């Protein structure tokens, strides 16, 4: 039996009020533990990651979900426009000019939610956590009759993943379905999100697809075939953060991608068009978008991206003077590494920013979620991630954290499901 957690109000107001007032623990921890132990053959991996999951949900209004969806659609449309492609590829590695068709599985669009609506903070190509969040969403108790898991049933996630894998296969000109898939990262068992590699492998196996979680350094490319330990792969689910496959250890995967011998998703071109932080300077420039004849509706949707500009020695003094209003990110960064709030940076860090390739994004504070931890009411910062494929939302999730950027070291933090009001 669910109950009403909030008073009658507009959906956005109700969602934000519930994030402050509803302290319900919605996670059925026993159900989640049982499900993941069954999938992962024990709980050792989860025991080593005590702050992976929060036990509360994050409330988001349906209009906010719809606004975020409009932003995703506008970006996906923009990345197909010749003027934008030329601008983005101008600063990308040459490998990104290889276009074999795939659009990139499980894109991640990260938003902060505030009084002015959703603000898109960044786009990620190898967005982590989708399989874990699908399992988390299935282990929830709906605490409020106004809420529902969003935006699509987590029960359908596995089928959606298989569908996007097949779509990527066909986008590269193949018929049927891939028969052998490698889930690839460097030293995958040492990665924090290794449990979800195993979940992905189990999902593929249940659908009869031969697969393996492979170390990228074990890959070989010979006679037009990509393999590891004698097993040949025709598709790679790529989790590497070497986005242009420039490292020497990734030469076999790079050769397989460049030649089109294997479908690689996501791949260097997808990252170059979507996730290079410098692209935010294009997406947030309404005048530039207008000069490219981008539809007014799309320009309006892209207004949800805070103004972003490249940092140069010439404009550096201005950014330093106004640093408290900006957030600084490395162009090739990921996972919040070497990213800084302007009001927190020191002169030493600033010199590193000027010497590096950074963008400055207008600081937009994250939302907040109240929790009870150790019997004390506390606040956690929160952002919302949409997992998408080809402009369609596959799953929505949130991350609770403390500090400058998201992390999985915060007591009471971690992944959280999104409940839509």
C-alpha positions in Angstrom: 0.0 0.0 0.0 1.5 3.3 -1.1 0.7 6.6 0.5 0.7 10.3 -0.5 4.0 11.8 0.4 3.3 15.4 -0.5 0.6 18.1 -0.7 -1.1 18.9 -4.0 1.2 21.2 -6.1 2.7 21.6 -9.5 4.7 18.5 -10.6 8.1 20.2 -10.5 7.4 21.8 -7.1 6.1 18.4 -5.7 9.2 16.6 -6.9 11.6 19.0 -5.3 9.5 19.1 -2.1 9.6 15.3 -1.9 13.4 15.3 -2.4 13.5 17.5 0.8 10.7 16.0 2.8 10.4 12.3 1.9 12.8 10.3 4.0 11.4 6.9 3.0 13.9 4.1 2.4 12.6 2.6 -0.9 15.3 0.1 -1.5 14.5 -3.6 -0.7 18.1 -4.4 0.2 17.4 -8.1 0.6 15.9 -8.4 -2.9 18.8 -6.4 -4.5 21.4 -8.5 -2.7 19.7 -11.8 -3.7 19.4 -10.7 -7.3 23.0 -9.5 -7.6 24.5 -12.4 -5.7 22.7 -14.8 -8.1 24.0 -12.9 -11.1 27.5 -12.3 -9.7 28.0 -15.7 -8.0 28.4 -14.1 -4.6 28.5 -10.8 -2.9 32.3 -10.2 -2.6 32.3 -7.6 -5.4 29.4 -5.7 -3.7 31.1 -5.9 -0.3 34.1 -4.1 -1.8 31.8 -1.3 -3.0 29.8 -0.3 0.1 28.7 3.1 -1.3 27.5 1.8 -4.7 23.8 2.2 -4.0 21.8 4.6 -2.0 18.7 3.4 -0.2 16.5 6.3 -1.3 14.9 7.4 -4.6 15.2 10.7 -6.3 12.0 12.4 -7.4 11.7 14.1 -10.8 8.7 15.7 -12.4 7.4 14.4 -15.7 7.8 17.9 -17.3 11.5 17.8 -16.3 11.9 14.3 -17.9 10.2 15.7 -21.0 12.6 18.7 -21.1 15.6 16.5 -20.7 14.3 14.3 -23.5 14.0 17.4 -25.7 17.7 18.3 -25.0 18.7 14.7 -25.9 16.8 14.9 -29.2 18.2 18.3 -30.1 21.8 17.1 -29.5 21.3 13.9 -31.4 19.9 16.0 -34.3 22.7 18.5 -34.1 25.4 15.7 -34.4 24.0 14.8 -37.8 24.3 18.4 -39.2 27.4 18.8 -41.6 28.4 22.2 -40.1 28.5 20.8 -36.6 30.3 17.6 -37.7 33.0 19.7 -39.4 33.4 21.9 -36.3 33.6 19.0 -33.9 36.0 16.9 -36.1 38.3 19.9 -36.5 39.7 19.4 -33.0 39.2 15.6 -32.9 41.8 13.0 -33.5 42.0 11.8 -37.2 40.6 8.4 -36.2 37.2 10.0 -35.6 36.8 10.6 -39.3 36.1 6.9 -39.8 32.3 6.6 -39.9 31.0 3.0 -40.0 27.4 3.9 -39.0 27.0 3.1 -35.3 25.6 5.7 -33.0 26.9 4.4 -29.7 25.2 2.1 -27.2 24.1 3.5 -23.8 24.9 7.2 -24.1 24.8 9.1 -20.9 23.3 12.6 -20.5 24.0 14.1 -17.1 21.7 16.9 -15.7 21.5 19.1 -12.6 18.0 19.9 -11.6 17.3 23.4 -10.2 14.5 26.0 -10.0 15.1 27.0 -13.6 14.7 23.5 -14.9 17.2 20.8 -16.0 20.7 21.9 -16.9 22.8 19.5 -19.1 26.2 19.3 -17.5 27.9 16.9 -19.9 27.5 14.0 -22.3 29.3 10.6 -21.9 29.8 7.9 -24.5 30.7 5.0 -22.3 28.3 5.9 -19.5 28.7 3.5 -16.6 26.1 2.0 -14.3 23.1 1.2 -16.5 23.0 -2.5 -15.7 23.4 -1.8 -12.0 20.7 0.8 -12.1 18.3 -1.5 -13.9 18.8 -4.1 -11.1 18.4 -1.3 -8.5 15.2 -0.1 -10.0 13.7 -3.6 -9.9 14.4 -3.8 -6.1 12.3 -0.7 -5.1 9.2 -0.2 -3.1 7.2 2.6 -4.4 6.6 4.8 -1.4 4.3 7.5 -2.8 1.2 6.9 -5.0 2.2 9.9 -7.1 5.4 8.2 -8.2 6.5 5.6 -10.7 9.8 4.2 -11.9 11.0 6.3 -14.9 11.0 6.6 -17.7 10.7 3.1 -19.0 10.3 -0.2 -17.1 13.6 -1.5 -15.8 12.2 -4.9 -16.6 12.6 -4.0 -20.3 16.2 -2.9 -20.0 17.8 -6.1 -21.0 15.7 -6.4 -24.1 16.5 -2.8 -24.9 20.2 -3.4 -24.6 20.0 -6.4 -27.0 18.0 -4.3 -29.4 20.6 -1.6 -29.5 23.4 -4.0 -30.0 21.6 -5.5 -33.0 20.9 -2.0 -34.3 24.6 -1.1 -34.1 25.4 -4.3 -36.0 22.9 -3.5 -38.8 24.1 0.2 -38.9 27.5 -1.1 -40.0 25.9 -2.9 -42.9 25.5 -6.4 -41.4 22.5 -8.7 -41.6 21.2 -10.8 -38.7 22.8 -10.5 -35.3 26.4 -10.5 -33.9 27.4 -13.9 -32.8 30.4 -13.1 -30.6 30.9 -10.0 -28.4 33.7 -8.7 -26.3 33.1 -6.4 -23.4 36.4 -4.6 -23.3 38.3 -2.4 -20.8 41.8 -2.3 -19.5 42.2 -4.8 -16.7 38.4 -5.1 -16.4 38.3 -7.0 -13.1 40.1 -4.1 -11.4 37.6 -1.5 -12.6 35.1 -0.1 -10.0 32.2 -1.0 -12.3 33.4 -4.5 -13.0 30.2 -6.0 -11.6 28.2 -4.4 -14.4 30.5 -6.0 -17.0 29.5 -9.3 -15.6 25.8 -8.3 -15.6 26.1 -7.4 -19.3 27.8 -10.7 -20.0 25.0 -12.6 -18.3 22.4 -10.7 -20.2 24.0 -11.5 -23.5 24.5 -15.1 -22.6 20.8 -15.4 -21.7 20.0 -14.4 -25.3 22.4 -17.0 -26.7 25.2 -14.6 -27.6 28.7 -15.9 -27.1 30.6 -13.2 -25.2 33.6 -12.6 -22.9 34.8 -9.8 -20.6 38.2 -9.1 -22.2 41.2 -7.1 -21.3 41.9 -4.7 -24.2 45.6 -5.5 -23.9 44.9 -9.2 -24.8 43.2 -8.4 -28.1 44.9 -9.3 -31.4 44.1 -8.3 -34.9 45.3 -10.6 -37.6 44.0 -11.6 -41.1 41.1 -9.2 -40.7 39.9 -10.7 -37.4 39.8 -9.4 -33.9 40.4 -12.0 -31.2 41.5 -12.7 -27.7 42.9 -16.1 -26.6 41.7 -17.7 -29.8 38.2 -16.4 -29.7 37.1 -14.2 -32.6 34.8 -11.2 -31.9 32.6 -9.4 -34.4 31.4 -6.7 -32.0 33.0 -4.9 -29.1 31.1 -3.2 -26.3 33.8 -0.6 -25.6 34.3 0.7 -22.1 37.8 2.1 -22.6 38.5 5.7 -21.6 41.2 5.9 -24.3 38.5 7.5 -26.4 40.6 7.8 -29.6 42.3 4.4 -29.1 45.7 6.2 -29.3 47.5 4.1 -26.7 50.0 1.5 -28.1 48.2 -1.3 -26.1 45.0 -0.6 -28.0 46.5 -0.9 -31.5 44.7 -4.1 -32.4 41.3 -2.6 -31.4 42.2 0.6 -33.3 43.0 -1.4 -36.5 39.8 -3.4 -36.2 37.8 -0.2 -35.9 39.5 1.6 -38.7 39.2 -1.3 -41.1 35.6 -1.9 -40.1 36.4 -5.5 -39.4 34.6 -5.3 -36.1 31.7 -3.2 -34.9 33.0 -1.0 -32.0 30.4 0.7 -29.9 30.8 3.3 -28.6 33.7 4.4 -30.8 36.1 7.3 -31.4 33.7 9.1 -33.8 30.8 8.9 -31.4 33.0 10.3 -28.6 34.3 13.1 -30.9 30.8 14.2 -31.9 29.1 13.9 -28.5 31.4 13.8 -25.5 34.5 15.9 -26.2 33.9 18.7 -23.6 34.9 21.3 -26.2 31.7 20.4 -28.1 29.7 22.1 -25.3 31.1 25.4 -26.5 29.3 24.7 -29.8 26.1 23.4 -28.3 25.7 26.3 -25.9 26.3 29.1 -28.5 22.9 30.1 -29.8 24.2 32.6 -32.3 26.5 29.9 -33.9 23.6 27.4 -33.9 21.4 30.0 -35.7 24.1 30.5 -38.3 23.9 26.8 -39.0 20.2 27.0 -39.5 19.5 24.8 -36.5 15.7 24.9 -35.9 14.6 27.4 -33.3 13.0 24.7 -31.2 16.3 22.8 -31.0 18.2 26.0 -30.1 15.7 26.6 -27.3 16.2 23.1 -26.0 19.9 23.5 -26.1 19.5 26.6 -24.0 19.5 24.0 -21.1 23.3 23.7 -21.6 25.1 26.3 -19.4 27.3 28.7 -21.3 30.6 26.9 -22.0 33.8 28.5 -23.4 37.4 27.3 -24.0 40.0 28.6 -21.6 43.0 30.2 -23.2 46.0 32.3 -22.0 44.3 35.3 -23.5 40.9 35.0 -21.7 42.4 33.3 -18.6 42.6 36.5 -16.5 38.9 37.1 -17.0 38.0 33.6 -16.0 40.3 33.8 -12.9 38.6 37.1 -11.9 35.2 35.5 -12.2 36.2 32.0 -11.2 33.5 31.5 -8.6 30.9 31.6 -11.4 32.6 28.8 -13.4 33.3 25.1 -13.4 36.5 24.0 -15.1 36.7 20.7 -17.0 39.5 19.1 -19.1 38.5 18.7 -22.7 39.3 15.0 -22.7 38.2 14.3 -19.1 35.9 11.7 -17.7 34.4 10.7 -14.4 35.0 14.1 -12.9 38.8 13.7 -12.9 40.8 17.0 -12.8 37.5 19.0 -12.8 37.2 21.9 -10.4 34.7 24.4 -9.0 36.1 27.8 -9.6 35.7 28.9 -6.0 37.8 26.0 -4.9 40.9 26.3 -7.1 44.3 27.4 -6.0 46.9 29.3 -8.0 48.8 26.0 -8.6 45.7 24.4 -10.0 45.0 27.4 -12.1 48.4 27.2 -13.7 47.6 23.6 -14.6 44.3 24.7 -16.1 46.0 27.3 -18.3 48.6 24.8 -19.4 46.0 22.2 -20.2 43.1 22.0 -22.6 40.2 23.1 -20.5 36.7 24.5 -20.9 34.8 26.7 -18.4 31.1 26.1 -17.9 28.8 28.4 -16.0 28.4 26.9 -12.6 25.0 25.4 -12.1 24.6 23.9 -8.7 23.4 20.3 -8.4 20.1 19.4 -6.8 19.7 18.2 -3.3 18.2 15.1 -1.7 17.6 14.7 2.0 18.5 11.4 3.7 18.7 10.0 7.2 22.2 8.6 7.9 23.3 7.3 11.3 20.0 8.7 12.6 20.8 12.2 11.5 19.0 14.1 8.7 21.6 15.1 6.0 21.7 16.5 2.5 23.4 14.9 -0.5 24.0 16.5 -3.8 22.3 14.8 -6.7 22.4 14.6 -10.5 20.3 12.7 -13.0 21.7 10.6 -15.8 19.6 9.5 -18.8 20.9 6.4 -20.5 19.9 6.6 -24.2 20.2 5.1 -27.6 19.7 7.0 -30.8 17.8 9.8 -29.0 15.5 7.5 -27.1 15.6 7.2 -23.3 16.4 3.7 -22.1 16.7 4.2 -18.4 16.9 7.1 -15.9 19.0 7.1 -12.7 20.4 9.5 -10.2 23.7 9.7 -8.2 23.9 11.0 -4.7 27.3 12.4 -3.5 29.3 14.9 -1.6 32.3 16.9 -2.9 32.9 18.7 -6.1 31.9 15.8 -8.5 30.0 12.5 -8.3 31.8 9.7 -6.6 31.1 6.4 -4.9 32.8 7.2 -1.6 29.9 9.1 0.1 28.1 7.3 3.0 24.4 7.3 2.1 25.3 8.1 -1.5 25.7 6.1 -4.7 23.3 5.2 -7.5 19.6 5.9 -6.8 16.4 5.2 -8.9 14.4 8.0 -10.4 10.7 8.2 -9.4 8.6 10.4 -11.7 5.9 12.6 -10.3 
